[in-house]
Amino acid sequence: MDNFLSIRWILLGLLIIFKDTQSHSRYTENYIEEDKFLPNFVTLGQKYSIAVGSTVVLPCKINETEHSAHYVLAWKRDIAVLTAGTVKLP
């Protein structure tokens, strides 16, 4: 695979959901109560092989919850954060 970068995107492993810095009392009540406010992944993990330097669009859908606005979708590759919300990082 000379010029190909094999990327295995496992959404649960590479997609991180960061909670914003606002605190909400419902998040501190208990784990079971908190669970109903957490977004869940709808998109299944996929494997992509792309040429180095090429652009790839990675699908990611989560279910909308009452508190979805308090989270940011972020893509990571190894320890490097690639995007956070609509911001693409160098």
TAQUIVEN-V777853 format. One record per pair of residues at least 6 apart in sequence whose ideal C-beta (glycine too) atoms are under 7 Angstrom apart, sorted by sequence separation. I is the first residue (numbers start at 1). GAP is how many residues later the second one is. D is the distance in whole Angstrom. If there is no record, write none. Layout:
BEGIN
I GAP D
I GAP D
END
This chain:
BEGIN
50 6 5
76 6 6
83 6 6
26 7 7
27 7 5
74 7 6
75 7 4
82 7 6
48 8 6
75 8 5
81 8 6
74 9 6
74 10 4
26 11 6
72 12 6
73 12 7
60 13 6
72 13 4
43 16 5
43 17 5
58 17 7
43 18 5
42 19 4
42 20 6
41 21 6
42 21 6
17 22 6
40 22 6
39 23 4
40 23 5
39 24 6
39 26 5
38 27 7
37 28 6
12 29 7
37 29 6
39 29 5
11 30 5
37 30 4
11 32 6
39 32 6
11 34 5
10 35 4
9 36 6
9 37 6
8 39 5
9 39 6
7 41 5
6 43 5
7 43 7
24 43 7
4 45 5
5 45 6
15 45 6
4 47 6
5 47 5
3 48 6
22 48 6
3 49 6
9 49 6
11 49 6
20 50 5
19 51 6
19 52 6
20 52 7
18 53 7
17 54 5
18 54 5
17 56 7
18 56 6
15 58 7
16 58 5
15 60 6
16 60 6
14 61 6
14 62 5
END
